Amino acid sequence: MELLIVMGITMMLGASAIGYSRSGEEMLNLQMSVQKVLSDVNQVASYALSSPGRKSNPNERYCGFGIHFTPGSETYVVFGDVKPSGLDQRCSNSDKKYVLGTDDILYESTLKHSKIDSDPSDVLFVPPDPIRYVNGVTSTNSVEIIIRGRGTQPTSSVCINPIGQATIKRGTTCS
């Protein structure tokens, strides 16, 4: 009888450990995704400070650097905002957001086991300050990039304040 009780307790503890490890794995995957987005946001802000030349023409500068998020997707694009074509090719006339086929894709990132679940699709930094644009307009509010894990759906956020500093917020919204 005692052996059955010990075996029952052991099985219950084993089952709870399996559930806990799966939950821990989901949180670890979410945190890795959040760190990747945070790193890329900081990389884009540093691009705006250094203003590297275009790949196709190193003597020509980008009007800005940004990240294009597709809500519900696991991928996002880091891009260089290209001067508008036509007669008036000044950066001040740029749309300040990602345009497929017009702007240069610097690289694409894919999150593993997480997806972007946020409203702003474009965050752009314009040299030399860098000035931050959200979806093509300047903003004095913090921007929240929500990253949602799979499974039990934990979330975490990367917050970008008006001067471009990015931080991680867990379980709360950016203020």
Buried (B, 14 or more C-beta within 10 A) or exposed (E): EEEEEEEEEEEEEEEEEEEEEEEEEBBEBBBEBBEBBBEBBBBBBBBBEEBBEBEEEEEEBBBBBBBBBEEEEBEBBBBBBBBBEEEEEEBEEBBBBBBEEBBBBBEEBEBEBBBBBBEBBBBBBBBEEBBBBBBEEEBEEBBBBBBBBBEEEBBBBBBBBBEBEBEBBEEEEBE
